[in-house]
Amino acid sequence: MPIANKPMSQYCLESLVDAGVSEIAIIIGGIGSNKVQEYYGNGEKFGAKITYVNQDYPRGIAHAINLCKEFIGNDKFVVFLGDNIIKKSISDYVLKFKQSDASASILLCEVSNPTQFGIADVKDGIIKKIMEKPKDPPTNLAVTGIYLLTPTIFDIIDRLKPSWRNEYEITDALQMLLEENHKLFTTW
């Protein structure tokens, strides 16, 4: 989807490259996959090295992340959903996460319609619970779709059960991280 004469996903790619992330996997699947590959190519013209990972059917964000297990190896990594446009650089968030011993960090954003998002219940600056599209949200702090993760997430995803939407939810994986006492930072 073009915004200001370039695809929405290009803003994500540029934000990653600006933050020093140059090895990027793009999850593709379904109609339009070939157009994505044609547009981004190997990533050279964007200052990146792009690898394409095919998701045969949409099974949730956690499923898509798990498809990148081999690509990630033992490195910390950033997941940036292709329908996000943010107004400021993520460089500071990435640097802070690289230097931390946290298993994950998520960016939050205040929204007026929290029932339509993954929501974080935050008390005194600490995430207590993360839930996907709650009917009665405890806060209006939405999970933005920018996740900084470690390979610890793959063990969690392997134990996930499909949600009521029959998808493997990243919010469920993050909640499991919390329940298993992993460090989870947040910013909003």
N, CA, C and O of each residue as an XYZ file, in Angstrom:
752
protein
N       0.837     -1.168      0.000
C       0.000      0.000      0.000
C       0.896      1.250      0.000
O       1.671      1.448      0.935
N       0.797      2.084     -1.030
C       1.665      3.265     -1.103
C       1.203      4.401     -0.194
O       0.018      4.720     -0.109
N       2.179      4.995      0.478
C       1.951      6.194      1.289
C       3.081      7.151      0.945
O       4.255      6.805      1.080
N       2.730      8.352      0.501
C       3.716      9.355      0.072
C       4.678      8.755     -0.960
O       5.896      8.904     -0.859
N       4.107      8.087     -1.938
C       4.823      7.555     -3.098
C       5.793      6.417     -2.820
O       6.688      6.168     -3.628
N       5.639      5.720     -1.698
C       6.416      4.499     -1.495
C       5.596      3.524     -0.660
O       4.710      3.933      0.090
N       5.892      2.234     -0.793
C       5.125      1.240     -0.040
C       5.252      1.448      1.471
O       6.310      1.837      1.966
N       4.176      1.188      2.188
C       4.174      1.318      3.639
C       5.314      0.512      4.259
O       5.970      0.970      5.195
N       5.542     -0.681      3.734
C       6.587     -1.540      4.294
C       7.989     -0.949      4.117
O       8.904     -1.310      4.858
N       8.168     -0.055      3.157
C       9.483      0.556      2.967
C       9.853      1.449      4.155
O      11.028      1.567      4.502
N       8.857      2.070      4.771
C       9.124      2.871      5.968
C       9.690      1.982      7.081
O      10.589      2.388      7.817
N       9.154      0.773      7.189
C       9.648     -0.188      8.183
C      11.092     -0.565      7.885
O      11.946     -0.553      8.772
N      11.351     -0.895      6.637
C      12.704     -1.270      6.217
C      13.684     -0.131      6.487
O      14.774     -0.356      7.014
N      13.304      1.064      6.133
C      14.179      2.226      6.359
C      14.424      2.469      7.840
O      15.528      2.847      8.233
N      13.417      2.258      8.655
C      13.559      2.426     10.097
C      14.539      1.395     10.668
O      15.354      1.717     11.532
N      14.452      0.169     10.180
C      15.379     -0.883     10.625
C      16.813     -0.554     10.230
O      17.725     -0.642     11.051
N      17.008     -0.174      8.971
C      18.349      0.160      8.483
C      18.906      1.351      9.261
O      20.085      1.364      9.614
N      18.071      2.340      9.529
C      18.478      3.504     10.315
C      18.935      3.102     11.720
O      19.794      3.759     12.308
N      18.359      2.024     12.255
C      18.708      1.541     13.592
C      19.899      0.588     13.569
O      20.274      0.035     14.602
N      20.492      0.397     12.392
C      21.666     -0.461     12.293
C      21.361     -1.915     11.997
O      22.257     -2.757     12.045
N      20.107     -2.222     11.689
C      19.718     -3.591     11.343
C      19.786     -3.712      9.825
O      18.971     -3.122      9.116
N      20.749     -4.469      9.330
C      20.926     -4.544      7.878
C      20.649     -5.929      7.304
O      20.459     -6.058      6.094
N      20.621     -6.960      8.131
C      20.246     -8.301      7.662
C      18.786     -8.495      8.017
O      18.424     -8.604      9.189
N      17.960     -8.536      6.998
C      16.505     -8.493      7.202
C      15.829     -9.655      6.488
O      16.108     -9.935      5.322
N      14.935    -10.325      7.208
C      14.086    -11.353      6.609
C      12.703    -10.743      6.419
O      12.158    -10.114      7.326
N      12.152    -10.936      5.248
C      10.790    -10.488      4.965
C       9.934    -11.734      4.786
O      10.229    -12.594      3.958
N       8.869    -11.815      5.578
C       7.930    -12.931      5.475
C       6.978    -12.626      4.326
O       6.346    -11.570      4.295
N       6.884    -13.551      3.392
C       5.989    -13.373      2.252
C       5.055    -14.571      2.145
O       5.312    -15.635      2.707
N       3.985    -14.375      1.424
C       3.045    -15.456      1.179
C       1.801    -14.900      0.515
O       1.417    -13.753      0.742
N       1.190    -15.710     -0.289
C      -0.061    -15.310     -0.920
C       0.116    -14.353     -2.084
O       1.202    -14.219     -2.647
N      -0.976    -13.693     -2.428
C      -1.021    -12.782     -3.566
C      -0.085    -11.604     -3.320
O      -0.086    -11.021     -2.237
N       0.692    -11.265     -4.302
C       1.566    -10.113     -4.213
C       2.978    -10.410     -3.731
O       3.822     -9.514     -3.703
N       3.249    -11.661     -3.350
C       4.591    -12.011     -2.868
C       5.668    -11.713     -3.908
O       6.740    -11.203     -3.583
N       5.366    -12.037     -5.151
C       6.361    -11.787     -6.204
C       6.621    -10.297     -6.390
O       7.742     -9.908     -6.717
N       5.610     -9.459     -6.188
C       5.795     -8.008     -6.314
C       6.701     -7.479     -5.201
O       7.516     -6.584     -5.422
N       6.545     -8.045     -4.001
C       7.410     -7.653     -2.881
C       8.854     -7.988     -3.221
O       9.744     -7.156     -3.047
N       9.089     -9.198     -3.703
C      10.445     -9.621     -4.053
C      11.020     -8.792     -5.200
O      12.200     -8.442     -5.184
N      10.196     -8.483     -6.182
C      10.660     -7.649     -7.297
C      11.048     -6.256     -6.815
O      12.058     -5.704     -7.253
N      10.256     -5.689     -5.921
C      10.487     -4.327     -5.458
C      11.744     -4.237     -4.594
O      12.591     -3.373     -4.818
N      11.868     -5.125     -3.609
C      12.987     -5.041     -2.665
C      14.239     -5.779     -3.135
O      15.346     -5.473     -2.692
N      14.062     -6.750     -4.033
C      15.213     -7.497     -4.535
C      16.049     -8.067     -3.405
O      15.516     -8.593     -2.429
N      17.374     -7.958     -3.545
C      18.259     -8.482     -2.504
C      18.488     -7.460     -1.389
O      19.200     -7.740     -0.425
N      17.884     -6.276     -1.521
C      17.966     -5.245     -0.496
C      19.086     -4.247     -0.677
O      19.152     -3.249      0.041
N      19.960     -4.500     -1.620
C      21.157     -3.661     -1.794
C      20.821     -2.181     -1.972
O      21.485     -1.318     -1.399
N      19.785     -1.889     -2.770
C      19.464     -0.475     -3.011
C      18.860      0.213     -1.790
O      18.662      1.428     -1.792
N      18.562     -0.577     -0.732
C      18.023     -0.023      0.509
C      19.042     -0.074      1.654
O      18.737      0.293      2.788
N      20.248     -0.531      1.338
C      21.286     -0.631      2.365
C      21.125     -1.844      3.260
O      21.578     -1.845      4.405
N      20.480     -2.878      2.737
C      20.214     -4.075      3.536
C      20.515     -5.330      2.719
O      20.680     -5.281      1.500
N      20.579     -6.442      3.425
C      20.658     -7.758      2.791
C      19.350     -8.458      3.156
O      19.097     -8.746      4.325
N      18.527     -8.726      2.149
C      17.191     -9.274      2.406
C      17.128    -10.760      2.066
O      17.597    -11.205      1.018
N      16.536    -11.499      2.981
C      16.221    -12.913      2.802
C      14.699    -13.018      2.841
O      14.050    -12.366      3.658
N      14.137    -13.827      1.971
C      12.685    -14.007      1.948
C      12.329    -15.346      2.589
O      12.953    -16.371      2.314
N      11.318    -15.312      3.443
C      10.844    -16.513      4.125
C       9.371    -16.657      3.777
O       8.585    -15.732      3.981
N       8.998    -17.823      3.251
C       7.633    -18.039      2.794
C       6.756    -18.594      3.914
O       7.107    -19.577      4.566
N       5.619    -17.951      4.122
C       4.594    -18.443      5.043
C       3.430    -18.887      4.170
O       2.751    -18.061      3.562
N       3.201    -20.204      4.110
C       2.204    -20.741      3.185
C       0.782    -20.274      3.475
O      -0.034    -20.160      2.560
N       0.484    -20.006      4.734
C      -0.858    -19.580      5.110
C      -0.728    -18.725      6.370
O       0.067    -19.068      7.245
N      -1.475    -17.627      6.496
C      -1.351    -16.792      7.689
C      -1.801    -17.543      8.949
O      -2.973    -17.888      9.099
N      -0.854    -17.781      9.836
C      -1.137    -18.525     11.064
C      -0.758    -17.739     12.308
O      -0.616    -18.303     13.393
N      -0.595    -16.435     12.142
C      -0.284    -15.589     13.276
C       1.149    -15.087     13.268
O       2.027    -15.647     12.611
N       1.358    -14.016     14.018
C       2.678    -13.379     14.064
C       3.707    -14.311     14.685
O       4.835    -14.403     14.202
N       3.324    -15.005     15.757
C       4.283    -15.914     16.400
C       4.720    -17.011     15.420
O       5.889    -17.396     15.399
N       3.801    -17.503     14.627
C       4.144    -18.511     13.616
C       5.144    -17.939     12.607
O       6.123    -18.595     12.252
N       4.888    -16.721     12.155
C       5.802    -16.079     11.196
C       7.194    -15.899     11.807
O       8.202    -16.129     11.139
N       7.246    -15.492     13.061
C       8.541    -15.330     13.741
C       9.264    -16.667     13.802
O      10.468    -16.737     13.558
N       8.534    -17.724     14.127
C       9.143    -19.049     14.252
C       9.725    -19.540     12.930
O      10.685    -20.311     12.926
N       9.158    -19.104     11.814
C       9.697    -19.476     10.504
C      11.104    -18.910     10.287
O      11.839    -19.380      9.418
N      11.469    -17.912     11.069
C      12.777    -17.250     10.930
C      13.835    -17.793     11.886
O      14.922    -17.225     11.995
N      13.531    -18.869     12.565
C      14.430    -19.431     13.580
C      15.841    -19.667     13.028
O      16.827    -19.285     13.658
N      15.930    -20.277     11.889
C      17.240    -20.556     11.283
C      17.937    -19.262     10.867
O      19.147    -19.122     11.046
N      17.185    -18.326     10.318
C      17.738    -17.039      9.902
C      18.316    -16.288     11.102
O      19.370    -15.663     10.982
N      17.654    -16.338     12.242
C      18.044    -15.609     13.444
C      19.253    -16.231     14.127
O      20.164    -15.520     14.552
N      19.265    -17.540     14.231
C      20.353    -18.195     14.956
C      20.298    -17.832     16.430
O      19.254    -17.980     17.066
N      21.413    -17.355     16.984
C      21.494    -17.018     18.412
C      21.504    -15.517     18.672
O      21.873    -15.079     19.762
N      21.108    -14.735     17.694
C      21.181    -13.277     17.813
C      19.900    -12.673     18.382
O      18.812    -13.230     18.233
N      20.053    -11.519     19.039
C      18.883    -10.708     19.369
C      18.354    -10.166     18.053
O      19.117     -9.986     17.104
N      17.049     -9.904     17.985
C      16.478     -9.456     16.717
C      15.274     -8.554     16.924
O      14.710     -8.477     18.016
N      14.891     -7.870     15.847
C      13.755     -6.958     15.846
C      12.693     -7.518     14.904
O      12.998     -7.939     13.788
N      11.452     -7.519     15.362
C      10.302     -7.829     14.510
C       9.566     -6.510     14.321
O       9.205     -5.842     15.290
N       9.350     -6.145     13.061
C       8.711     -4.866     12.737
C       7.617     -5.182     11.730
O       7.900     -5.431     10.558
N       6.376     -5.173     12.180
C       5.270     -5.518     11.290
C       5.160     -4.498     10.168
O       5.295     -3.295     10.392
N       4.916     -4.987      8.969
C       4.950     -4.175      7.759
C       3.871     -3.127      7.625
O       3.901     -2.333      6.685
N       2.912     -3.103      8.545
C       1.859     -2.093      8.464
C       2.033     -1.010      9.528
O       1.075     -0.325      9.885
N       3.248     -0.861     10.027
C       3.551      0.171     11.033
C       4.304      1.333     10.418
O       5.235      1.150      9.633
N       3.892      2.506     10.781
C       4.673      3.703     10.479
C       4.782      4.463     11.792
O       3.774      4.833     12.393
N       6.013      4.693     12.230
C       6.187      5.444     13.470
C       6.895      6.752     13.158
O       7.590      6.878     12.150
N       6.706      7.713     14.035
C       7.194      9.063     13.775
C       8.643      9.281     14.175
O       9.261     10.253     13.739
N       9.204      8.387     15.003
C      10.583      8.616     15.411
C      11.420      7.363     15.225
O      10.898      6.268     15.017
N      12.711      7.547     15.303
C      13.665      6.464     15.102
C      13.545      5.419     16.216
O      13.211      5.740     17.356
N      13.824      4.165     15.858
C      13.863      3.105     16.863
C      15.297      2.821     17.310
O      15.530      1.886     18.076
N      16.243      3.605     16.849
C      17.660      3.372     17.146
C      17.940      3.273     18.639
O      18.636      2.355     19.073
N      17.412      4.198     19.430
C      17.663      4.177     20.872
C      17.080      2.921     21.521
O      17.695      2.348     22.421
N      15.901      2.491     21.073
C      15.280      1.286     21.617
C      16.130      0.057     21.305
O      16.339     -0.801     22.162
N      16.613     -0.015     20.075
C      17.435     -1.153     19.657
C      18.732     -1.183     20.455
O      19.137     -2.243     20.934
N      19.382     -0.050     20.602
C      20.637      0.025     21.356
C      20.413     -0.370     22.814
O      21.180     -1.156     23.369
N      19.378      0.166     23.430
C      19.074     -0.166     24.832
C      18.846     -1.664     24.992
O      19.312     -2.263     25.960
N      18.129     -2.273     24.045
C      17.849     -3.704     24.116
C      19.123     -4.523     23.918
O      19.343     -5.507     24.625
N      19.958     -4.128     22.966
C      21.220     -4.836     22.731
C      22.066     -4.884     23.997
O      22.718     -5.889     24.278
N      22.051     -3.799     24.754
C      22.879     -3.686     25.950
C      22.227     -4.300     27.187
O      22.857     -4.373     28.242
N      20.993     -4.736     27.074
C      20.253     -5.254     28.226
C      20.381     -6.776     28.319
O      20.883     -7.442     27.414
N      19.907     -7.292     29.452
C      19.815     -8.742     29.608
C      18.357     -9.208     29.515
O      18.017    -10.306     29.955
N      17.515     -8.367     28.943
C      16.089     -8.690     28.800
C      15.877     -9.725     27.699
O      16.651     -9.800     26.745
N      14.830    -10.512     27.845
C      14.447    -11.484     26.821
C      13.596    -10.857     25.730
O      13.496    -11.388     24.623
N      12.981     -9.716     26.051
C      12.127     -9.049     25.077
C      11.913     -7.599     25.485
O      12.059     -7.235     26.651
N      11.569     -6.792     24.509
C      11.154     -5.418     24.731
C      10.072     -5.116     23.711
O      10.173     -5.512     22.550
N       9.051     -4.423     24.143
C       7.976     -4.081     23.216
C       7.695     -2.590     23.290
O       7.842     -1.965     24.340
N       7.292     -2.040     22.174
C       6.897     -0.643     22.127
C       5.381     -0.583     22.248
O       4.661     -1.329     21.584
N       4.914      0.308     23.096
C       3.488      0.486     23.319
C       3.055      1.865     22.840
O       3.874      2.774     22.706
N       1.765      2.010     22.586
C       1.214      3.274     22.122
C      -0.193      3.425     22.693
O      -0.982      2.479     22.670
N      -0.504      4.607     23.202
C      -1.864      4.852     23.690
C      -2.824      4.923     22.500
O      -2.548      5.589     21.502
N      -3.950      4.226     22.625
C      -4.958      4.202     21.559
C      -6.335      4.504     22.141
O      -6.569      4.337     23.338
N      -7.233      4.947     21.281
C      -8.590      5.259     21.726
C      -9.529      4.055     21.626
O     -10.623      4.075     22.189
N      -9.108      3.015     20.917
C      -9.958      1.837     20.711
C      -9.207      0.551     21.107
O      -8.914     -0.273     20.240
N      -8.897      0.368     22.387
C      -8.034     -0.736     22.820
C      -8.584     -2.140     22.593
O      -7.816     -3.101     22.638
N      -9.870     -2.294     22.354
C     -10.408     -3.634     22.115
C      -9.960     -4.195     20.765
O     -10.148     -5.380     20.492
N      -9.372     -3.355     19.926
C      -8.955     -3.796     18.594
C      -7.469     -4.117     18.505
O      -6.946     -4.325     17.410
N      -6.774     -4.159     19.660
C      -5.321     -4.354     19.660
C      -4.901     -5.344     20.740
O      -5.677     -5.683     21.633
N      -3.658     -5.798     20.635
C      -3.017     -6.450     21.758
C      -2.748     -5.367     22.776
O      -2.247     -4.300     22.421
N      -3.070     -5.615     24.036
C      -3.002     -4.592     25.081
C      -2.093     -5.060     26.211
O      -2.083     -6.235     26.578
N      -1.331     -4.116     26.753
C      -0.485     -4.406     27.908
C      -1.087     -3.751     29.138
O      -1.444     -2.573     29.121
N      -1.194     -4.528     30.203
C      -1.608     -4.001     31.498
C      -0.316     -3.630     32.228
O       0.484     -4.497     32.578
N      -0.128     -2.343     32.447
C       1.109     -1.832     33.026
C       0.798     -1.158     34.359
O      -0.075     -0.293     34.437
N       1.506     -1.554     35.390
C       1.370     -0.945     36.718
C       2.749     -0.459     37.160
O       3.700     -1.239     37.203
N       2.856      0.817     37.484
C       4.120      1.406     37.946
C       5.272      1.135     36.974
O       6.400      0.872     37.390
N       4.968      1.202     35.670
C       5.987      1.036     34.651
C       6.380     -0.401     34.357
O       7.293     -0.636     33.566
N       5.708     -1.373     34.977
C       6.030     -2.790     34.776
C       4.847     -3.489     34.125
O       3.705     -3.328     34.555
N       5.124     -4.262     33.091
C       4.059     -5.014     32.420
C       3.625     -6.167     33.320
O       4.441     -6.985     33.744
N       2.334     -6.213     33.599
C       1.771     -7.282     34.423
C       1.137     -8.372     33.568
O       1.168     -9.554     33.908
N       0.558     -7.938     32.440
C      -0.138     -8.900     31.590
C      -0.249     -8.335     30.183
O      -0.355     -7.124     29.992
N      -0.223     -9.235     29.195
C      -0.425     -8.868     27.791
C      -1.551     -9.743     27.264
O      -1.559    -10.955     27.475
N      -2.497     -9.121     26.582
C      -3.640     -9.875     26.071
C      -4.007     -9.394     24.664
O      -3.799     -8.230     24.320
N      -4.545    -10.292     23.873
C      -4.916     -9.977     22.489
C      -6.377     -9.573     22.406
O      -7.269    -10.350     22.746
N      -6.615     -8.347     21.949
C      -7.956     -7.813     21.702
C      -8.952     -8.130     22.827
O      -9.962     -8.794     22.593
N      -8.665     -7.653     24.051
C      -9.563     -7.961     25.170
C     -10.912     -7.249     25.047
O     -10.994     -6.131     24.537
N     -11.957     -7.910     25.518
C     -13.299     -7.303     25.492
C     -13.406     -6.173     26.502
O     -14.131     -5.203     26.285
N     -12.671     -6.305     27.619
C     -12.700     -5.290     28.666
C     -11.243     -4.916     29.003
O     -10.708     -5.374     30.013
N     -10.605     -4.088     28.162
C      -9.182     -3.800     28.340
C      -8.880     -3.033     29.625
O      -9.584     -2.079     29.958
N      -7.836     -3.443     30.350
C      -7.479     -2.764     31.593
C      -6.743     -1.437     31.366
O      -6.686     -0.596     32.264
N      -6.179     -1.251     30.163
C      -5.491     -0.010     29.809
C      -5.772      0.298     28.348
O      -6.446     -0.466     27.656
N      -5.249      1.425     27.890
C      -5.337      1.757     26.465
C      -3.949      1.705     25.824
O      -3.704      2.364     24.814
N      -3.042      0.919     26.412
C      -1.676      0.800     25.900
C      -1.581     -0.388     24.937
O      -1.508     -1.543     25.355
N      -1.583     -0.073     23.645
C      -1.558     -1.097     22.607
C      -0.132     -1.513     22.281
O       0.792     -0.700     22.298
N       0.024     -2.791     21.984
C       1.290     -3.330     21.497
C       1.409     -2.883     20.045
O       0.533     -3.182     19.233
N       2.480     -2.169     19.709
C       2.585     -1.512     18.408
C       2.886     -2.423     17.231
O       2.572     -2.073     16.093
N       3.472     -3.555     17.465
C       3.907     -4.386     16.346
C       5.389     -4.224     16.094
O       5.880     -4.576     15.021
N       6.113     -3.692     17.075
C       7.577     -3.635     17.028
C       8.062     -4.353     18.275
O       7.853     -3.896     19.399
N       8.714     -5.490     18.053
C       9.153     -6.347     19.141
C      10.661     -6.551     19.031
O      11.176     -6.828     17.948
N      11.358     -6.416     20.139
C      12.784     -6.719     20.202
C      12.891     -8.000     21.018
O      12.442     -8.050     22.163
N      13.480     -9.027     20.436
C      13.415    -10.367     21.020
C      14.778    -11.058     21.037
O      15.720    -10.650     20.358
N      14.843    -12.112     21.836
C      16.005    -13.008     21.837
C      15.521    -14.379     21.382
O      14.314    -14.611     21.322
N      16.431    -15.288     21.061
C      16.008    -16.631     20.647
C      15.207    -17.398     21.708
O      14.643    -18.449     21.401
N      15.147    -16.904     22.924
C      14.297    -17.500     23.966
C      12.862    -17.617     23.475
O      12.145    -18.539     23.865
N      12.444    -16.703     22.633
C      11.063    -16.685     22.150
C      10.715    -17.953     21.361
O       9.556    -18.366     21.333
N      11.720    -18.572     20.719
C      11.428    -19.756     19.909
C      10.961    -20.929     20.769
O      10.068    -21.674     20.366
N      11.553    -21.098     21.941
C      11.116    -22.152     22.861
C       9.681    -21.891     23.306
O       8.872    -22.813     23.411
N       9.382    -20.638     23.561
C       8.022    -20.254     23.976
C       7.029    -20.539     22.844
O       5.982    -21.144     23.073
N       7.356    -20.109     21.645
C       6.455    -20.301     20.499
C       6.202    -21.784     20.253
O       5.084    -22.172     19.913
N       7.229    -22.616     20.420
C       7.055    -24.059     20.217
C       6.012    -24.652     21.162
O       5.451    -25.710     20.874
N       5.745    -23.985     22.287
C       4.784    -24.482     23.271
C       3.426    -23.802     23.186
O       2.523    -24.134     23.955
N       3.264    -22.855     22.265
C       1.986    -22.138     22.126
C       0.893    -23.035     21.570
O       1.145    -23.960     20.797
N      -0.310    -22.734     21.981
C      -1.512    -23.349     21.405
C      -2.205    -22.273     20.568
O      -2.119    -21.093     20.906
N      -2.886    -22.647     19.493
C      -3.604    -21.645     18.699
C      -4.670    -20.926     19.535
O      -5.292    -21.513     20.421
N      -4.856    -19.658     19.229
C      -5.849    -18.840     19.928
C      -7.245    -19.139     19.404
O      -7.431    -19.985     18.530
N      -8.224    -18.426     19.957
C      -9.604    -18.548     19.483
C      -9.720    -18.169     18.021
O     -10.678    -18.559     17.353
N      -8.728    -17.393     17.500
C      -8.713    -17.017     16.074
C      -7.981    -18.065     15.242
O      -7.807    -17.901     14.035
N      -7.549    -19.153     15.903
C      -6.776    -20.226     15.276
C      -5.429    -19.720     14.742
O      -4.949    -20.151     13.694
N      -4.842    -18.793     15.502
C      -3.528    -18.252     15.156
C      -2.604    -18.380     16.358
O      -3.054    -18.487     17.499
N      -1.308    -18.366     16.083
C      -0.294    -18.366     17.127
C       0.031    -16.906     17.415
O       0.696    -16.230     16.630
N      -0.453    -16.441     18.559
C      -0.413    -15.022     18.900
C       0.913    -14.637     19.569
O       1.370    -15.323     20.483
N       1.516    -13.561     19.119
C       2.720    -13.057     19.764
C       2.393    -12.553     21.168
O       3.233    -12.643     22.063
N       1.203    -12.032     21.373
C       0.831    -11.577     22.714
C       0.815    -12.749     23.698
O       1.209    -12.586     24.853
N       0.367    -13.924     23.257
C       0.385    -15.110     24.122
C       1.826    -15.512     24.440
O       2.132    -15.894     25.570
N       2.701    -15.427     23.450
C       4.114    -15.770     23.669
C       4.754    -14.793     24.649
O       5.511    -15.210     25.525
N       4.464    -13.515     24.518
C       5.007    -12.517     25.438
C       4.461    -12.719     26.845
O       5.184    -12.553     27.827
N       3.194    -13.077     26.940
C       2.602    -13.356     28.247
C       3.301    -14.549     28.900
O       3.565    -14.532     30.103
N       3.600    -15.573     28.118
C       4.325    -16.729     28.665
C       5.717    -16.314     29.151
O       6.184    -16.789     30.186
N       6.372    -15.433     28.406
C       7.677    -14.921     28.862
C       7.534    -14.293     30.250
O       8.343    -14.551     31.141
N       6.508    -13.474     30.423
C       6.257    -12.833     31.717
C       6.017    -13.875     32.810
O       6.599    -13.801     33.892
N       5.159    -14.840     32.514
C       4.810    -15.858     33.504
C       6.009    -16.716     33.893
O       6.056    -17.255     34.999
N       6.975    -16.846     32.988
C       8.170    -17.646     33.272
C       9.322    -16.770     33.787
O      10.482    -17.181     33.793
N       8.970    -15.558     34.215
C       9.905    -14.631     34.875
C      11.076    -14.163     34.021
O      12.164    -13.907     34.537
N      10.853    -14.053     32.722
C      11.850    -13.436     31.852
C      11.692    -11.930     31.919
O      10.593    -11.421     32.134
N      12.786    -11.227     31.734
C      12.734     -9.754     31.744
C      12.100     -9.261     30.454
O      12.457     -9.704     29.362
N      11.160     -8.344     30.594
C      10.447     -7.760     29.460
C      10.375     -6.250     29.669
O       9.676     -5.775     30.563
N      11.097     -5.504     28.845
C      11.085     -4.044     28.915
C       9.954     -3.519     28.048
O       9.457     -4.202     27.153
N       9.566     -2.293     28.339
C       8.583     -1.632     27.495
C       8.881     -0.153     27.391
O       9.528      0.428     28.263
N       8.406      0.447     26.322
C       8.524      1.885     26.094
C       7.231      2.344     25.447
O       6.636      1.621     24.647
N       6.798      3.545     25.794
C       5.659      4.164     25.084
C       5.789      5.644     25.124
O       4.938      6.353     24.588
